[in-house]
Amino acid sequence: MRHFGHIAPEIRKRLFHTEPCDFTADSPASLLSVALGATLYSPATRPRLAEDIGKQAGRGVASMVLCLEDSIDDADVVAAEENLVAQLAALAAGDPADDGRLPLLFIRVRHAAQITDLVRRLGPAVRILSGFVLPKFTEERGVPFLEALSAAEAACGRRLFAMPVLESPELLHLESRAETLIGIARTVDKYRERVLALRLGVTDFCSAYGLRRQPDMTAYDVQIVASVIADVVNVLGRADGTGFTVTGPVWEYFRAQERMFKPQLRASPFSGRAEELRAALIEHDMDGLLREIGLDRANGLLGKTCIHPSHVLPVHALSVVSHEEFSDAQDILRPERGGGGVLRSTYTNKMNEVKPHRAWAERTLQRAKAFGVANEDVGFVELLTAGLPAT
């Protein structure tokens, strides 16, 4: 699979200076953690789950979480497990050569025993599974999950990743936050080869204080949430080799209809109607999402939890590296600049300091590999409209 792979090759050529790379579930973890992009959550109770997965793959979704936790009623867990196993078995019954076209698939479980049980029940169908999402992760609760994951991996012979969700009250409350973060850091470092990314459960943070942000507010406008994000990145998102990919929080607003934009906006990826598109985005409650994605990036987060298909393309379009960013990163990382120094950017609008900006440049080129580099005259509007599904 590849990001923007659902777009015709001739359009990709016009959009990208460097196209996104191909990747599979067996690619290196360092690439997959960046390539997760907009991770779409779906309740495991959906009766046409296998069909839904194929449909979303055709629309550019590269990672999905099939949820057995908060998205379903407690009374539906047994039925949801049965449905999930049956649907994944049906999906895996096709030609194994088609596996590479599927999104990275993860199961969000409630307790550790579900991991080994589901892997056993899936049997050969486990080949299309990339791992598990571990809820309300702390050191105490996380170790049993990770031990179960190790056991399941040994039993099935397939690499399985963990994506812990940081959402516990202990992490939110000031008096226990530092100790909880240190414990989480200790645990994920011990199981580093299994931890693909860390996810933020901002809805649970808000719930602890009876809060809910409005569609014109981002997570960063809720100060108690913003403070937790900052501390998580401080401890777990460092660029010195000890950090992990930390993904952006969920955006919970969407319109009831899935058709997000007027049909005329889909006619051409190079229509030049930026103001009309922006008006459509605002009309569909997307302006807040766009601002939050920008703030995610500014605060060290990459990718995003999504609960509606209409959120996927904006996340991916804003993940593409601009030609200017790419030029700066390349200049900073030139071998002859290894000793440091300051240089004027190729775009002649900023100064690039080689040593302080090196980590940023390395991360930018990682993102460029996964999401591509836009052509010099291509921006968010062109990337977004090119990726919209045909009417």
C-alpha positions, 0 to 999 in steps of 0.5 A: 500500500501507499498513501495517495495510492488510490489516486490515478498515477498521472495525477500523482505525478502532477502532485508530487515532487517525490511520491510516497513510498510503498509499504506493507505490514512487514515493513520496518517499524520505523516506517510504519509508525510514521505511515499510520496517518489517520487511523480510522476506528470502527466498532467490531460489531459492524455486520459488514466489517470486512466489506467496510475495510475493503471500501476504506482501503480504496479511499486511502485509509492505511490503518484501522482499529477494530474496537472491542472497548468503549465503542460497544456496549458491555453486553455486546462484547461476546457477539462483537468478538464472534463477529470480528473473528468471522469478518477477519476470516472472511477477509483473509479467505481471499488471495494472500497476494491481495493482503498488501492492499489492506490497511494495517489492522489492529484490534482494541481489546478490553483486557489482556486475555483477549489478545491470546484468545483472539489470536488463537481463534483467528488461526491462519487469518492472523496473517492480516492482523498487525497488532493490538491497541491497549486501553488505559495504559499504565505500568501496572495495567500495561505489563499484562497486556504486553506479556500477553502480546509476546505470548500471542506472537510466539504462538502464531509466529507473526510479528504483532505490534502494540499501540498503548492508549494514554488515557488513564486518570493517573496520567491526567491528575497532577499529583500522580502524573510524573510517577505515571509517566515515568512508569509508562516510559519504563514499560514501553522502553522494556518492550520497545520492539513491540510498541509501534506508537503511543495514542492519546485518549483525550476524550477520557481526559475531558470526561474526568472533568465533565468537559467537552470541546466545541467544534470551534475549539481544538484540544489545545484550547482545553488547558488541562488537556494541553498540559497532559499532551505537553508532558507526554511529549516531554517524556515519551516523544523525545528526538534523542532515540529514546522517544516514540511516535505519539499520535494526535487526539481524536476529532469527534465532530462530523456531518451525518452525510458522508459526502463531504464536499459539493460535487463541483469541488471534485472535478479537478485537483487543480481548480484553484478554488481555494476559498470555495473549498475553505468555505466548504470545510468550514460549513462541514465543521472541518475548520477546527480539525484543520487547526488541530492537525496543525497544532498536533504537528507543532507539538510533536504529534504525528498521525491522528485517531479518526472516528469518521472517514471524512477526517482521513483525507485532511489528515493525510493531505496535511501530512505531505511534506511541502517542497519548502520543508523538503528543501530545508531538510535536505540543506540541513542534512548535507554531509558537508554541514556535519560540523554545524553552522547557519545557512540561508534557506533555498527559499531565502526566507529563513535561516537554517541552523544545522545542529539545532534543526537536525532532528527536525530535518531527520523527522521531516525526511521520514515523513517525506518517505511515508507521505511524499513531497509535494511539487513546488506549486502544490498545496493542501487544497490540491492534495485534498481535492485530488483525493476526494472520491469520485461522485 
